Amino acid sequence: MKSLLFCTSYIKNAQAWDNRYRRWLDYYQKMPIDAVKRIMLDDGSPYLPPGEVIRTVPFDAPLSQFSEDTLLVHFENNLGRQSISAYPGWWCSFLHAITLDKELGAKKIIHIESDAYILNPRQVDFINQVDSGWHVMWRELYQFPETAIQVICQDQFEIFEQFKASRLDLNFGDLAERLLPFTGIERQFKDDRYSEMRRHRGIFRSKKLTVSRFSSRLSSARPSRAMPTSSLRH
């Protein structure tokens, strides 16, 4: 199924690019997720990466002009984040995905935040194979939906557009997890955050625990986990 894979971004400087966004790009270029394009939707970043790594294009440029598999779609003005529940920059970037998807003619939108890493092939299979609904994951630690990874199928595009049209001022006033009209919470995938598991590690008592070791454990364990590394959007 033809899909669009994207993250949102705000790149403060070259170090932020190398430490966070370049890693996401490299990781998901190798990940076998069926996507025609991998896009960063950028909230007016002061730093833009080298063109030989990823091409930057204006948010209103027709994607049909660009043959690259990876693009950084750049909004000129940074809307940023004002509080825990007010983050218009993220909303502007996230909601623009439905516009890009319609341009591409894709039938699925895959949203994976720039600090989220899928470690288990079963979750990749789910993302590739699901063909209906709006799916989010689950944070086992806090017993709460996790929207760092979402899969939005074609039957939900009209609802997505209606949701976008309902808040053109981007003044949502609450967390995305409480507002997005998702249809399914995939509790078989526990999207806990590595840094928080280090603080609340329970059975994972070894301070030597690393993401790579976690990956090997999870590849044969159930339920699988995707591990966002921080809780801030962008």
Backbone bond lengths (Angstrom), bond angles and torsions (degrees), N, CA, C in turn:
res aa  C-N    CA-C-N  psi(-1)  N-CA   C-N-CA  omega(-1)  CA-C   N-CA-C  phi
1 M - - - 1.458 - - 1.531 109.47 -
2 K 1.323 116.36 130.00 1.463 121.91 -178.05 1.521 110.17 -66.78
3 S 1.341 116.63 121.47 1.455 121.36 -173.52 1.517 112.15 -131.31
4 L 1.329 114.82 156.15 1.457 123.75 171.68 1.517 107.93 -110.83
5 L 1.328 117.24 126.90 1.459 123.22 175.91 1.523 108.30 -109.36
6 F 1.338 116.38 129.94 1.469 118.11 -179.77 1.519 111.80 -146.79
7 C 1.336 113.85 158.78 1.461 122.51 166.03 1.521 107.51 -127.76
8 T 1.328 116.67 165.76 1.455 121.12 170.35 1.524 107.94 -96.50
9 S 1.342 116.17 159.19 1.462 118.34 -177.01 1.518 112.16 -149.40
10 Y 1.322 114.25 149.36 1.461 123.40 163.95 1.511 105.53 -144.36
11 I 1.325 116.04 111.00 1.460 121.83 -170.20 1.524 108.51 -107.55
12 K 1.314 115.58 105.50 1.462 121.09 -174.82 1.522 112.77 -70.04
13 N 1.324 116.68 -39.83 1.460 121.11 -175.83 1.531 109.16 -162.21
14 A 1.337 115.79 -177.64 1.464 120.77 -177.99 1.523 112.06 -62.96
15 Q 1.317 116.77 -34.83 1.464 119.82 179.23 1.528 110.80 -65.27
16 A 1.334 116.52 -42.73 1.464 119.52 177.57 1.518 110.83 -62.33
17 W 1.320 116.25 -39.50 1.467 119.78 176.66 1.522 110.85 -59.69
18 D 1.318 116.98 -50.82 1.463 120.95 -176.16 1.524 111.79 -65.94
19 N 1.328 116.60 -40.67 1.460 120.45 -172.67 1.522 114.00 -80.00
20 R 1.313 116.31 -25.08 1.467 118.32 -174.19 1.520 112.65 -124.47
21 Y 1.307 118.15 -60.26 1.461 120.96 -168.42 1.524 112.62 -78.70
22 R 1.316 117.36 -37.74 1.460 119.57 176.02 1.533 110.17 -63.93
23 R 1.324 115.39 -38.01 1.460 118.94 177.74 1.519 111.32 -62.54
24 W 1.326 116.68 -43.78 1.470 120.19 177.73 1.524 110.34 -59.87
25 L 1.321 115.90 -46.51 1.459 120.67 -178.42 1.519 111.05 -60.29
26 D 1.320 116.95 -48.44 1.463 120.67 -179.25 1.530 111.15 -63.14
27 Y 1.319 116.02 -41.41 1.458 120.94 -176.38 1.523 111.07 -65.02
28 Y 1.330 116.89 -47.32 1.461 119.64 -174.62 1.523 113.54 -85.05
29 Q 1.315 117.51 -9.84 1.460 118.68 168.15 1.527 110.91 -71.19
30 K 1.331 115.49 -29.02 1.467 120.52 -179.88 1.530 112.27 -91.41
31 M 1.319 116.75 -20.53 1.463 120.79 -178.30 1.530 110.15 -69.76
32 P 1.337 118.95 133.44 1.478 120.98 -177.46 1.525 112.98 -79.38
33 I 1.321 115.92 55.11 1.458 121.28 172.98 1.518 107.78 -92.72
34 D 1.324 116.42 131.43 1.464 121.48 -176.37 1.525 109.40 -76.87
35 A 1.319 116.71 95.59 1.468 121.45 -179.48 1.522 109.21 -138.60
36 V 1.326 115.06 136.11 1.465 119.10 179.37 1.520 111.27 -78.06
37 K 1.333 116.47 -28.64 1.459 120.70 175.43 1.520 109.58 -144.04
38 R 1.336 113.70 147.91 1.460 122.30 173.41 1.526 106.51 -115.76
39 I 1.314 115.57 118.97 1.469 120.88 -167.93 1.517 110.48 -126.68
40 M 1.323 115.98 140.28 1.459 122.56 167.60 1.520 107.75 -103.07
41 L 1.321 116.47 123.59 1.463 121.73 177.97 1.521 107.39 -98.84
42 D 1.319 115.20 110.87 1.457 121.62 -161.77 1.526 112.86 -106.27
43 D 1.327 114.86 129.70 1.465 122.97 -178.15 1.531 110.94 -90.64
44 G 1.318 116.92 70.54 1.459 121.99 172.63 1.518 115.36 56.00
45 S 1.315 116.63 45.23 1.466 120.25 -177.57 1.525 112.37 -63.26
46 P 1.346 117.52 141.12 1.459 120.51 175.42 1.533 112.63 -73.90
47 Y 1.329 116.38 -20.60 1.463 121.15 177.79 1.519 108.97 -116.15
48 L 1.322 115.64 132.61 1.451 121.47 175.17 1.527 108.92 -120.00
49 P 1.317 117.69 136.69 1.462 121.13 -174.16 1.522 112.44 -70.02
50 P 1.331 116.29 163.91 1.468 120.20 -179.98 1.523 112.19 -58.55
51 G 1.310 115.59 140.60 1.453 120.78 -177.90 1.507 114.26 -62.98
52 E 1.340 117.00 -26.33 1.457 118.73 179.51 1.528 111.58 -74.64
53 V 1.326 117.20 -15.01 1.462 121.07 177.85 1.522 110.60 -91.68
54 I 1.314 116.25 -48.52 1.464 121.58 177.08 1.527 108.22 -153.22
55 R 1.293 116.08 136.22 1.466 120.78 -178.12 1.523 110.46 -81.76
56 T 1.335 116.50 134.12 1.460 122.27 175.85 1.523 109.24 -97.32
57 V 1.353 115.79 130.98 1.455 120.78 179.65 1.526 108.73 -131.45
58 P 1.341 118.86 150.99 1.464 121.46 177.36 1.526 110.86 -64.52
59 F 1.323 115.77 150.89 1.463 120.33 -175.75 1.528 112.54 -61.94
60 D 1.346 116.72 -25.92 1.463 119.68 -176.69 1.525 113.08 -99.96
61 A 1.330 117.21 9.60 1.472 120.18 177.95 1.527 109.80 -80.23
62 P 1.321 118.46 134.35 1.472 120.74 178.59 1.531 110.95 -62.02
63 L 1.314 116.69 126.99 1.463 119.74 -177.74 1.519 112.29 -66.01
64 S 1.319 117.07 -20.82 1.467 120.01 179.95 1.524 112.09 -64.04
65 Q 1.335 116.64 -16.55 1.467 120.55 178.72 1.530 112.32 -74.73
66 F 1.328 117.23 -15.27 1.456 120.59 -169.48 1.526 110.62 -119.86
67 S 1.316 115.25 127.62 1.460 120.78 -177.42 1.527 112.91 -91.36
68 E 1.325 117.41 -10.03 1.459 120.59 -175.70 1.528 111.68 -64.37
69 D 1.329 115.47 145.97 1.459 121.00 177.28 1.522 111.86 -77.05
70 T 1.328 116.86 -23.10 1.462 121.91 179.75 1.520 109.33 -124.41
71 L 1.347 115.87 136.18 1.458 121.64 -179.93 1.523 109.74 -143.13
72 L 1.327 115.63 149.09 1.452 122.04 168.09 1.522 107.03 -106.26
73 V 1.323 116.93 113.02 1.462 122.67 -178.94 1.533 107.31 -94.87
74 H 1.320 115.88 115.30 1.463 121.93 -164.86 1.518 112.13 -108.52
75 F 1.350 115.82 122.61 1.461 121.35 166.88 1.527 107.62 -86.98
76 E 1.309 116.45 132.64 1.468 120.00 -174.94 1.517 112.24 -68.17
77 N 1.336 117.73 -38.90 1.462 121.16 -176.52 1.522 110.82 -95.67
78 N 1.323 115.12 131.65 1.455 120.89 176.63 1.530 109.72 -85.31
79 L 1.342 115.55 119.55 1.468 120.50 177.93 1.519 112.23 -93.76
80 G 1.307 116.76 -26.15 1.453 122.24 169.34 1.512 115.78 64.30
81 R 1.329 113.01 -155.90 1.469 122.47 -178.29 1.515 108.75 -136.11
82 Q 1.323 116.39 130.97 1.455 120.71 -177.93 1.530 113.10 -104.63
83 S 1.327 117.27 -24.75 1.458 120.99 -179.75 1.517 108.48 -161.35
84 I 1.333 115.71 -178.47 1.455 119.88 -178.41 1.524 112.27 -61.43
85 S 1.329 116.23 -28.75 1.466 119.41 -177.61 1.526 113.84 -113.82
86 A 1.328 116.87 2.62 1.463 120.55 179.23 1.525 108.66 -121.75
87 Y 1.325 115.34 102.21 1.466 119.99 -179.67 1.523 109.46 -140.87
88 P 1.338 115.95 72.40 1.475 119.94 -176.80 1.520 113.95 -62.29
89 G 1.333 117.51 -28.28 1.461 119.39 178.37 1.508 112.24 -61.28
90 W 1.331 115.68 -44.97 1.464 119.31 178.29 1.520 110.43 -65.77
91 W 1.327 117.56 -44.91 1.454 120.34 -179.21 1.528 111.45 -60.33
92 C 1.326 116.67 -43.66 1.466 120.32 179.77 1.526 110.61 -58.78
93 S 1.321 116.25 -45.87 1.464 120.58 179.94 1.527 111.03 -66.80
94 F 1.314 116.25 -49.05 1.463 120.62 -177.12 1.525 111.55 -59.58
95 L 1.314 116.55 -46.99 1.462 120.07 -175.93 1.525 112.66 -69.58
96 H 1.327 116.66 -23.20 1.469 119.62 179.12 1.525 111.61 -68.78
97 A 1.323 116.73 -15.80 1.463 119.84 -178.60 1.521 112.02 -60.13
98 I 1.332 117.53 -34.91 1.464 118.94 -178.42 1.525 110.41 -68.01
99 T 1.327 117.52 -32.53 1.461 121.06 176.37 1.528 110.61 -66.05
100 L 1.318 116.46 -45.96 1.468 120.51 179.71 1.524 110.93 -65.19
101 D 1.311 115.76 -39.70 1.454 119.47 -179.10 1.525 111.27 -61.83
102 K 1.311 116.27 -41.74 1.467 119.79 179.08 1.524 110.74 -64.81
103 E 1.339 117.42 -37.44 1.463 120.33 176.87 1.525 110.88 -62.10
104 L 1.326 116.13 -40.54 1.458 120.35 -177.03 1.525 112.24 -78.05
105 G 1.321 116.71 -21.14 1.448 119.64 -174.72 1.513 112.75 74.25
106 A 1.326 116.27 24.68 1.463 120.51 179.48 1.526 110.40 -76.71
107 K 1.317 116.21 158.45 1.460 121.58 -177.63 1.518 112.78 -110.17
108 K 1.326 115.86 5.21 1.463 119.54 -179.35 1.522 108.82 -155.15
109 I 1.331 116.52 140.53 1.457 122.93 174.74 1.523 107.70 -112.66
110 I 1.316 115.94 126.30 1.469 121.37 178.83 1.526 107.60 -115.71
111 H 1.303 115.36 116.59 1.464 121.39 -179.43 1.527 108.94 -107.60
112 I 1.324 116.75 118.13 1.464 122.03 176.49 1.521 107.29 -130.48
113 E 1.326 116.21 113.85 1.454 119.15 -176.21 1.531 111.54 -62.20
114 S 1.315 114.83 160.39 1.461 121.03 -172.62 1.516 113.21 -71.56
115 D 1.328 118.00 -7.61 1.463 120.85 175.10 1.521 112.01 -114.16
116 A 1.327 117.17 17.62 1.462 121.66 -178.05 1.525 109.67 -111.51
117 Y 1.325 116.28 130.19 1.457 121.60 -178.90 1.525 109.38 -127.83
118 I 1.316 115.58 121.52 1.457 121.39 177.46 1.524 108.13 -81.64
119 L 1.332 115.56 128.74 1.454 120.30 -174.10 1.521 113.57 -112.55
120 N 1.316 117.61 -6.73 1.450 118.89 -173.97 1.522 111.63 -124.44
121 P 1.329 117.96 131.67 1.465 120.76 -179.47 1.522 113.91 -59.50
122 R 1.330 118.31 -27.98 1.466 119.41 179.50 1.520 111.64 -63.04
123 Q 1.337 116.66 -34.36 1.451 118.71 178.69 1.527 111.08 -72.45
124 V 1.310 116.85 -36.25 1.465 120.74 174.26 1.523 110.02 -61.50
125 D 1.327 116.65 -43.67 1.461 120.13 178.49 1.525 111.05 -60.59
126 F 1.319 116.70 -42.57 1.466 119.89 178.97 1.523 110.67 -60.58
127 I 1.326 116.99 -46.97 1.463 121.36 -179.18 1.523 110.55 -59.88
128 N 1.312 117.02 -42.48 1.462 120.50 -178.11 1.529 112.68 -71.98
129 Q 1.309 117.09 -32.72 1.465 119.90 -169.56 1.522 114.16 -95.48
130 V 1.334 118.69 -28.10 1.458 119.56 -176.91 1.528 109.40 -63.25
131 D 1.329 117.26 137.49 1.466 119.91 -174.75 1.527 113.41 -130.46
132 S 1.329 117.09 11.26 1.464 119.66 175.10 1.526 109.00 -154.08
133 G 1.336 115.26 154.65 1.458 120.27 176.00 1.515 113.73 92.63
134 W 1.327 114.20 172.24 1.479 124.08 176.79 1.523 105.48 -121.16
135 H 1.310 116.27 111.96 1.460 121.80 -169.10 1.526 111.83 -113.98
136 V 1.329 115.77 135.94 1.454 122.76 170.94 1.526 107.51 -123.30
137 M 1.321 116.38 172.50 1.455 121.00 -177.44 1.534 109.82 -101.97
138 W 1.310 117.49 -161.49 1.462 121.89 -171.41 1.525 109.95 -140.47
139 R 1.346 115.72 134.09 1.460 121.29 175.67 1.513 108.63 -98.34
140 E 1.310 115.41 103.26 1.452 120.87 -176.66 1.522 111.74 -62.66
141 L 1.322 116.71 -38.78 1.463 120.61 -175.09 1.518 111.88 -60.15
142 Y 1.350 116.69 -42.12 1.461 121.07 -177.32 1.528 113.35 -108.25
143 Q 1.331 116.91 2.40 1.462 120.61 179.48 1.534 110.37 53.49
144 F 1.328 114.87 58.65 1.463 120.73 -171.14 1.523 108.90 -148.63
145 P 1.341 118.92 145.31 1.465 119.75 176.04 1.533 111.44 -59.78
146 E 1.326 115.53 147.06 1.468 122.16 179.18 1.520 109.09 -120.01
147 T 1.329 116.52 117.75 1.462 121.18 -176.69 1.526 113.13 -100.83
148 A 1.332 117.90 9.23 1.463 119.53 176.43 1.518 111.32 -64.90
149 I 1.327 116.35 -25.23 1.466 122.08 174.18 1.522 107.86 -126.19
150 Q 1.331 115.75 121.51 1.459 121.21 179.51 1.529 109.43 -135.52
151 V 1.315 115.22 148.53 1.464 121.61 173.00 1.527 107.03 -127.35
152 I 1.322 115.89 119.07 1.465 121.88 -176.29 1.523 107.42 -118.07
153 C 1.323 115.81 113.76 1.458 120.64 -176.28 1.527 111.31 -91.88
154 Q 1.313 115.00 168.95 1.461 121.43 -170.71 1.524 112.97 -59.18
155 D 1.320 117.58 -32.62 1.463 119.11 -178.72 1.526 112.91 -68.24
156 Q 1.347 116.61 -9.29 1.466 121.52 179.25 1.533 112.98 -106.00
157 F 1.330 117.30 1.63 1.467 119.12 -175.03 1.532 111.92 -64.47
158 E 1.320 117.24 -40.04 1.464 119.54 179.45 1.529 110.77 -63.55
159 I 1.329 116.58 -39.57 1.464 120.61 177.09 1.519 110.03 -65.56
160 F 1.315 117.08 -39.72 1.465 121.55 176.50 1.529 109.91 -58.94
161 E 1.312 117.09 -47.21 1.462 120.67 -179.46 1.529 111.06 -64.25
162 Q 1.308 117.76 -39.68 1.459 120.76 177.44 1.522 111.05 -64.42
163 F 1.309 116.35 -41.20 1.465 120.79 177.59 1.525 110.41 -61.97
164 K 1.325 116.47 -44.07 1.460 120.69 178.13 1.520 110.99 -61.16
165 A 1.325 117.36 -44.56 1.464 121.75 -177.90 1.525 112.59 -67.10
166 S 1.333 117.07 -21.34 1.463 120.36 -177.09 1.528 112.99 -76.66
167 R 1.319 117.16 -13.54 1.467 120.44 -177.60 1.529 109.84 -140.27
168 L 1.310 115.79 62.32 1.463 119.01 -178.39 1.524 111.58 -65.75
169 D 1.338 117.25 -22.76 1.465 120.16 178.08 1.526 112.21 -83.11
170 L 1.337 116.66 -2.94 1.467 123.38 179.13 1.535 112.59 62.69
171 N 1.324 116.15 19.28 1.465 121.36 179.57 1.525 109.01 -94.90
172 F 1.318 116.02 81.94 1.457 120.39 -175.69 1.524 112.41 -86.67
173 G 1.303 117.42 -35.60 1.452 121.26 172.33 1.510 116.46 71.90
174 D 1.312 117.45 15.95 1.459 119.95 178.15 1.518 108.17 -160.31
175 L 1.315 115.97 173.64 1.454 121.42 179.54 1.525 110.78 -71.76
176 A 1.317 115.25 146.22 1.466 120.29 178.97 1.526 111.32 -58.19
177 E 1.330 116.52 -35.23 1.465 120.10 -178.24 1.527 112.05 -62.14
178 R 1.335 117.34 -23.61 1.457 120.91 179.94 1.528 112.70 -94.96
179 L 1.325 116.84 -8.36 1.457 120.13 -171.46 1.521 114.73 -116.69
180 L 1.313 116.97 -35.81 1.464 119.39 -174.64 1.530 110.93 -63.38
181 P 1.334 117.39 138.99 1.465 121.03 -175.15 1.527 113.37 -85.51
182 F 1.312 116.81 49.63 1.460 119.07 -179.01 1.528 109.82 -69.30
183 T 1.328 114.60 152.83 1.466 120.98 -176.44 1.517 112.74 -103.31
184 G 1.329 116.87 -16.74 1.458 118.81 -176.55 1.515 111.90 -146.26
185 I 1.329 116.52 138.90 1.468 123.37 172.95 1.522 106.75 -109.46
186 E 1.304 116.44 115.69 1.457 121.02 -174.13 1.530 109.78 -87.08
187 R 1.321 115.24 86.76 1.461 121.13 -174.05 1.524 112.83 -72.66
188 Q 1.335 117.30 -13.06 1.458 118.58 175.94 1.524 111.99 -71.34
189 F 1.337 116.76 -14.74 1.452 121.41 177.47 1.529 107.96 -112.76
190 K 1.317 117.08 116.16 1.459 121.86 -175.54 1.526 109.04 -99.40
191 D 1.327 116.42 102.00 1.466 121.59 -174.62 1.520 110.58 -89.88
192 D 1.309 116.06 63.77 1.462 119.75 177.24 1.517 110.75 -80.44
193 R 1.322 115.16 163.83 1.460 121.92 -175.19 1.525 109.75 -102.10
194 Y 1.311 114.92 130.22 1.463 120.70 -172.84 1.517 111.45 -58.08
195 S 1.334 117.65 -44.22 1.464 120.04 -177.73 1.522 111.07 -63.11
196 E 1.336 117.07 -35.18 1.458 120.14 179.90 1.521 111.04 -75.86
197 M 1.310 117.17 -32.32 1.460 119.60 175.94 1.513 110.75 -68.75
198 R 1.321 117.55 -28.85 1.468 119.92 174.49 1.523 110.33 -65.64
199 R 1.351 116.28 -36.61 1.471 119.37 179.97 1.519 111.85 -78.85
200 H 1.339 117.90 -30.06 1.460 123.06 -177.77 1.529 108.75 -121.15
201 R 1.312 116.65 48.50 1.450 117.85 -162.86 1.522 114.28 -76.31
202 G 1.326 119.25 -14.37 1.456 119.81 174.11 1.511 111.99 53.07
203 I 1.342 116.66 -115.90 1.468 119.91 -177.98 1.520 111.99 -69.18
204 F 1.363 116.59 -18.69 1.468 119.91 -179.43 1.528 108.16 -88.35
205 R 1.325 117.43 70.99 1.458 120.88 -169.45 1.524 113.84 -84.11
206 S 1.303 117.73 -18.38 1.453 119.60 -176.99 1.510 111.81 -70.55
207 K 1.311 117.74 127.29 1.457 121.68 177.00 1.525 111.53 -71.87
208 K 1.307 117.07 -7.78 1.457 120.98 179.87 1.529 111.77 -88.68
209 L 1.324 116.56 0.78 1.456 119.64 179.58 1.519 111.16 -58.42
210 T 1.320 116.95 131.16 1.459 121.92 -179.96 1.510 109.35 -129.40
211 V 1.323 115.85 164.65 1.464 119.61 178.37 1.520 110.64 -61.08
212 S 1.343 118.20 -38.21 1.457 119.51 -178.25 1.531 110.95 -65.10
213 R 1.346 117.53 -39.48 1.454 119.93 176.65 1.514 110.30 -67.91
214 F 1.313 116.64 -39.12 1.453 120.83 176.87 1.522 110.01 -59.16
215 S 1.332 116.12 -41.38 1.460 120.33 -178.41 1.517 110.79 -59.82
216 S 1.345 117.48 -43.83 1.448 119.87 -178.19 1.519 111.30 -67.73
217 R 1.347 116.75 -35.71 1.460 119.95 177.67 1.522 110.84 -67.03
218 L 1.325 115.79 -41.55 1.456 119.53 -172.10 1.512 112.83 -78.72
219 S 1.309 117.34 -23.23 1.459 118.96 -178.28 1.522 111.84 -62.73
220 S 1.344 116.54 -22.76 1.456 119.36 179.03 1.518 112.76 -115.77
221 A 1.345 117.42 4.91 1.462 120.74 -176.28 1.506 111.58 -109.11
222 R 1.332 116.33 161.21 1.448 123.13 174.46 1.515 107.39 -132.72
223 P 1.334 117.72 139.74 1.460 127.56 -2.78 1.508 111.93 -76.61
224 S 1.339 116.22 160.74 1.461 120.97 178.93 1.513 109.80 -82.32
225 R 1.325 116.53 163.18 1.457 121.21 -179.87 1.517 110.13 -130.72
226 A 1.297 115.21 144.32 1.452 121.52 164.37 1.508 105.30 -111.59
227 M 1.302 118.21 138.68 1.445 120.65 -166.64 1.523 112.66 -118.82
228 P 1.332 119.84 88.17 1.445 119.82 168.57 1.519 108.96 -62.83
229 T 1.327 117.89 141.77 1.462 120.55 -174.14 1.500 113.43 -96.81
230 S 1.334 119.69 -8.56 1.454 121.15 175.27 1.514 108.76 -152.81
231 S 1.323 116.42 171.80 1.450 119.16 -173.31 1.526 113.10 -105.84
232 L 1.325 118.27 2.22 1.456 120.18 -177.81 1.522 110.76 -90.08
233 R 1.327 116.06 136.55 1.448 119.35 175.14 1.529 109.17 -72.48
234 H 1.320 114.66 154.18 1.469 125.92 -168.90 1.521 109.37 77.22
